[in-house]
């Protein structure tokens, strides 16, 4: 028997169930505590999942006084910042669900505290664990496309608007961008090697969310249900980003990477009204190039696999704790993602292009 890795969970909503199940499936991992601000909810969560010997708390700071190695942050977006910082300063490694934070300033502070405390701040982007996502990054990083100068990424649901904490600015920070858009941005930025973003010109709207014909909570709907942005990246690259929770269209098109030597086209996996977004796997990969003056389209085989990508991100976090490794998906990488969302919000409000600034660490 190896050393037992002890973990806690802050927030006991739906996403926390996935974290708990992943921890419970691992050997030598023990969930020692769960915290939730709603009285009785943490204990109910513990009882429903049969988590033996775990303590329930309403105050996450009291929970953090318990002996544990790492913490999963599964709260609404608005609480990611404070709970992550409290956990880091309490000497715990942190796996925070996406998005990193509500604002760029919050994300910057979280990364600074992680550096100061020498603790992991890892962000939950499970699509990275899909082997086909890894294949896409390998193709682009190998240089097969040559210098990549344009990327078009994003996805849309014909209808797929959530409610509750997702649609209020003070709780979520942003709507479709912070929910499913972060996956699209991470797909592109991770494949490109995380180039810095320089400027963004954006437009957002919420025509569907605020219409009672399309949303039961239209009178409470404050965030965007659609967004599009043109983002300038270092190295002369352009990122065309588009995302939608609802629209009168079946798709916003595939993701494409245009290079000087070749192009790559990707389509997301899945069927039905919730398809067309990058929170799952890849449906197809096509490579376009020329050979001896002929246009060639080559289909890259998509790997069938039985990897539970959500469990994989939790397992990777635990293994990093056990082996003393760096954060699997470090917060400083995701700051670029956060900065773009922040820029989109500012640009849309001002109706003009804005600069993006991320401090060096």
C-alpha positions, -999 to 999 in steps of 0.1 A, spaced: 0 0 0 13 34 -10 8 67 8 -28 78 8 -35 111 -10 -62 130 9 -84 154 -10 -113 178 -3 -141 191 -25 -155 227 -23 -189 229 -39 -212 199 -41 -232 205 -73 -234 184 -104 -198 189 -115 -186 178 -81 -201 144 -86 -177 137 -114 -147 147 -93 -159 126 -64 -165 95 -86 -130 99 -101 -114 101 -67 -134 72 -54 -123 50 -83 -86 56 -75 -65 35 -52 -49 52 -22 -70 83 -26 -94 94 2 -120 122 1 -117 135 36 -141 165 34 -167 183 14 -178 220 18 -209 238 5 -223 271 16 -259 256 16 -265 241 50 -269 203 48 -259 200 11 -224 188 17 -236 160 41 -263 150 16 -236 148 -11 -214 126 11 -243 103 20 -256 100 -16 -221 90 -29 -213 68 1 -181 87 9 -168 70 41 -154 91 70 -157 124 51 -166 155 71 -191 181 59 -186 218 62 -205 250 53 -173 271 56 -146 261 32 -119 278 53 -129 255 82 -126 225 58 -91 237 47 -79 233 83 -82 195 78 -52 175 67 -53 171 29 -31 173 -1 -54 187 -27 -87 203 -33 -112 203 -62 -130 236 -67 -165 229 -80 -183 261 -71 -201 285 -93 -177 306 -114 -179 336 -91 -163 316 -62 -134 301 -81 -111 330 -72 -116 332 -35 -118 295 -28 -87 287 -49 -66 314 -32 -78 302 3 -69 266 -6 -34 276 -20 -26 297 10 -37 268 32 -10 247 16 -33 226 -7 -28 219 -44 -58 230 -64 -78 216 -94 -103 243 -103 -131 238 -128 -132 260 -159 -133 289 -164 -103 299 -143 -121 329 -128 -147 355 -136 -123 383 -144 -87 385 -158 -75 403 -126 -88 374 -105 -70 349 -127 -38 369 -124 -40 369 -86 -47 331 -85 -16 324 -106 5 348 -85 -6 330 -53 1 296 -67 37 308 -75 41 323 -41 29 292 -22 47 268 -46 14 248 -50 -3 235 -81 -31 255 -97 -45 232 -124 -76 240 -145 -101 214 -156 -100 211 -194 -107 175 -199 -109 176 -237 -71 177 -237 -71 140 -226 -89 129 -258 -61 112 -278 -75 128 -310 -70 163 -294 -34 152 -288 -31 141 -324 -42 175 -336 -16 193 -314 11 169 -326 3 176 -363 4 213 -358 35 213 -336 53 190 -360 54 217 -387 33 198 -413 12 229 -418 41 252 -420 36 286 -404 0 288 -392 -14 322 -399 -52 318 -394 -73 297 -371 -111 296 -371 -126 280 -340 -158 278 -321 -191 259 -320 -227 264 -315 -259 247 -303 -291 253 -321 -306 253 -286 -286 247 -255 -290 275 -230 -286 266 -193 -302 286 -165 -295 293 -128 -260 305 -120 -249 303 -156 -270 333 -168 -262 359 -141 -232 381 -147 -223 384 -110 -221 346 -106 -208 335 -140 -189 365 -153 -199 355 -189 -223 332 -207 -216 310 -236 -179 321 -237 -172 310 -202 -192 278 -205 -185 261 -238 -164 288 -255 -134 282 -232 -131 247 -246 -129 261 -282 -103 286 -272 -82 260 -254 -84 237 -284 -68 264 -306 -44 279 -281 -31 246 -268 -25 233 -303 -6 265 -313 16 264 -282 -2 292 -262 8 323 -282 1 356 -265 -30 374 -274 -25 411 -284 -58 426 -294 -94 416 -298 -124 431 -317 -157 415 -307 -195 414 -308 -218 397 -284 -256 394 -280 -283 376 -260 -313 378 -284 -324 343 -274 -317 342 -237 -337 374 -231 -367 362 -252 -393 343 -231 -401 323 -263 -367 307 -260 -358 308 -223 -379 302 -191 -357 326 -172 -356 354 -198 -362 381 -172 -331 370 -153 -308 364 -183 -279 388 -182 -250 372 -201 -243 366 -238 -257 336 -257 -237 345 -288 -202 359 -293 -178 364 -322 -143 379 -321 -112 385 -342 -82 381 -321 -46 390 -331 -20 367 -316 18 371 -315 37 359 -346 12 375 -370 -15 349 -363 -53 356 -364 -78 337 -344 -114 339 -355 -135 328 -325 -173 322 -325 -196 306 -300 -234 302 -295 -258 287 -270 -287 292 -293 -292 303 -329 -313 297 -361 -286 275 -376 -273 239 -373 -236 247 -371 -211 276 -370 -188 255 -391 -157 234 -385 -125 244 -368 -97 251 -393 -60 258 -391 -45 274 -422 -8 271 -426 15 282 -455 22 245 -464 -11 228 -455 -45 232 -438 -63 212 -411 -101 208 -407 -118 194 -376 -154 186 -367 -166 178 -332 -181 145 -323 -216 140 -311 -251 141 -325 -283 159 -317 -290 194 -303 -260 194 -279 -235 186 -307 -213 211 -325 -192 222 -295 -158 212 -283 -166 199 -248 -163 164 -261 -143 146 -288 -133 150 -324 -155 136 -351 -132 140 -381 -97 153 -390 -88 163 -426 -55 175 -439 -53 196 -471 -21 201 -491 -6 200 -526 15 172 -541 31 176 -575 6 203 -584 -25 184 -573 -48 192 -545 -48 165 -518 -73 159 -491 -62 133 -466 -84 119 -439 -66 114 -406 -80 83 -388 -99 93 -357 -90 70 -328 -118 51 -311 -111 49 -273 -128 42 -240 -109 69 -221 -131 88 -196 -116 122 -202 -132 137 -172 -118 110 -149 -84 114 -167 -80 150 -157 -87 142 -120 -63 112 -121 -36 134 -137 -41 159 -108 -37 132 -82 -7 117 -99 10 151 -101 5 154 -63 19 120 -57 49 124 -80 56 161 -72 51 172 -108 40 205 -122 3 213 -127 -11 192 -156 -29 222 -170 -13 252 -153 -32 284 -146 -7 306 -164 -16 288 -197 -53 294 -191 -47 331 -183 -44 336 -221 -79 321 -224 -92 343 -196 -76 374 -211 -93 368 -244 -127 365 -228 -120 396 -208 -111 414 -240 -142 402 -258 -164 416 -230 -146 450 -231 -145 452 -269 -182 443 -272 -192 469 -246 -171 497 -263 -178 487 -298 -141 488 -308 -109 468 -308 -91 467 -274 -56 457 -263 -49 426 -242 -22 427 -215 -10 397 -194 18 402 -169 49 381 -170 54 356 -142 
